[in-house]
Amino acid sequence: MQFAKVIGTVVCTRKDEKLEGRKLLLVQPVNIKYEPSGNPLVAVDAVQAGTGELVLLCSGSSARQTKLTESRPCDAVIMAIVDTVERDGTVTFDKSQGS
Protein backbone atom coordinates (compact mmCIF):
# COMPACT_ATOMS: atom_id res chain seq x y z
CA MET A 1 0.00 0.00 0.00
CA GLN A 2 1.07 3.55 -0.54
CA PHE A 3 -0.28 7.04 -0.05
CA ALA A 4 -1.58 8.93 -3.07
CA LYS A 5 -3.54 12.08 -3.74
CA VAL A 6 -6.48 12.05 -6.14
CA ILE A 7 -5.71 14.65 -8.81
CA GLY A 8 -8.39 13.98 -11.42
CA THR A 9 -10.79 11.64 -13.14
CA VAL A 10 -10.44 9.47 -16.23
CA VAL A 11 -13.41 8.96 -18.55
CA CYS A 12 -13.39 6.18 -21.13
CA THR A 13 -16.41 5.79 -23.41
CA ARG A 14 -15.12 2.43 -24.64
CA LYS A 15 -13.48 -0.04 -22.30
CA ASP A 16 -13.35 -3.73 -21.48
CA GLU A 17 -16.73 -4.99 -20.31
CA LYS A 18 -15.23 -6.03 -16.97
CA LEU A 19 -14.51 -2.36 -16.28
CA GLU A 20 -17.99 -1.12 -17.16
CA GLY A 21 -19.47 0.89 -14.31
CA ARG A 22 -16.11 1.27 -12.58
CA LYS A 23 -14.95 4.81 -11.68
CA LEU A 24 -11.38 5.55 -12.75
CA LEU A 25 -9.34 8.23 -10.99
CA LEU A 26 -5.98 9.82 -11.71
CA VAL A 27 -3.77 9.60 -8.62
CA GLN A 28 -0.38 11.00 -7.72
CA PRO A 29 1.67 8.83 -5.35
CA VAL A 30 3.11 10.88 -2.47
CA ASN A 31 5.93 10.35 0.01
CA ILE A 32 5.76 10.48 3.82
CA LYS A 33 5.79 14.31 3.65
CA TYR A 34 2.80 14.14 1.26
CA GLU A 35 4.89 15.49 -1.62
CA PRO A 36 4.54 14.06 -5.15
CA SER A 37 6.68 10.97 -5.68
CA GLY A 38 6.86 9.23 -9.04
CA ASN A 39 4.47 9.37 -11.95
CA PRO A 40 0.68 9.74 -11.75
CA LEU A 41 -1.35 6.62 -12.54
CA VAL A 42 -4.92 5.52 -13.11
CA ALA A 43 -6.67 3.53 -10.38
CA VAL A 44 -10.09 1.95 -9.99
CA ASP A 45 -11.99 3.68 -7.18
CA ALA A 46 -13.45 1.13 -4.75
CA VAL A 47 -14.41 3.65 -2.02
CA GLN A 48 -15.95 6.70 -3.74
CA ALA A 49 -12.91 8.95 -3.29
CA GLY A 50 -12.88 12.50 -4.59
CA THR A 51 -10.41 14.92 -6.08
CA GLY A 52 -7.96 16.27 -3.52
CA GLU A 53 -8.34 13.40 -1.05
CA LEU A 54 -5.44 11.46 0.42
CA VAL A 55 -6.02 7.77 -0.25
CA LEU A 56 -4.38 4.38 0.15
CA LEU A 57 -3.45 2.80 -3.12
CA CYS A 58 -2.82 -0.88 -3.71
CA SER A 59 -1.17 -2.08 -6.90
CA GLY A 60 -0.13 -5.21 -8.71
CA SER A 61 -2.01 -8.48 -8.24
CA SER A 62 -3.21 -7.26 -4.81
CA ALA A 63 -5.30 -4.63 -6.61
CA ARG A 64 -7.67 -7.39 -7.66
CA GLN A 65 -8.52 -8.36 -4.07
CA THR A 66 -11.46 -5.98 -3.48
CA LYS A 67 -15.05 -6.96 -4.23
CA LEU A 68 -15.17 -4.29 -6.94
CA THR A 69 -11.98 -5.39 -8.70
CA GLU A 70 -11.96 -9.16 -8.23
CA SER A 71 -11.14 -10.93 -11.53
CA ARG A 72 -10.97 -7.63 -13.40
CA PRO A 73 -8.14 -6.17 -15.53
CA CYS A 74 -6.88 -3.82 -12.84
CA ASP A 75 -3.35 -2.96 -11.70
CA ALA A 76 -4.18 -0.22 -9.16
CA VAL A 77 -7.10 0.32 -6.80
CA ILE A 78 -8.02 2.99 -4.28
CA MET A 79 -9.11 0.94 -1.30
CA ALA A 80 -9.25 3.52 1.51
CA ILE A 81 -9.70 7.24 2.11
CA VAL A 82 -7.29 8.48 4.79
CA ASP A 83 -8.79 10.31 7.79
CA THR A 84 -5.69 10.70 9.95
CA VAL A 85 -2.05 9.65 10.02
CA GLU A 86 -0.04 9.54 13.23
CA ARG A 87 3.72 9.10 13.19
CA ASP A 88 5.89 8.89 16.31
CA GLY A 89 3.02 10.18 18.44
CA THR A 90 2.36 13.21 16.23
CA VAL A 91 -0.58 13.58 13.87
CA THR A 92 0.95 14.40 10.49
CA PHE A 93 -2.29 14.38 8.51
CA ASP A 94 -5.86 15.13 9.58
CA LYS A 95 -8.54 15.23 6.90
CA SER A 96 -10.87 17.27 9.12
CA GLN A 97 -8.16 19.97 9.43
CA GLY A 98 -7.47 20.08 5.71
CA SER A 99 -3.85 19.03 6.16
Secondary structure, 3 states (H helix, E strand, C coil): CEEEEEEEEECCCCCCHHHCCCCEEEEEEECCCCCECCCCEEEEECCCCCCCCEEEEEEHHHHHHCCCCCCCCCCEEEEEECCEEEECCEEEEEHHHCC
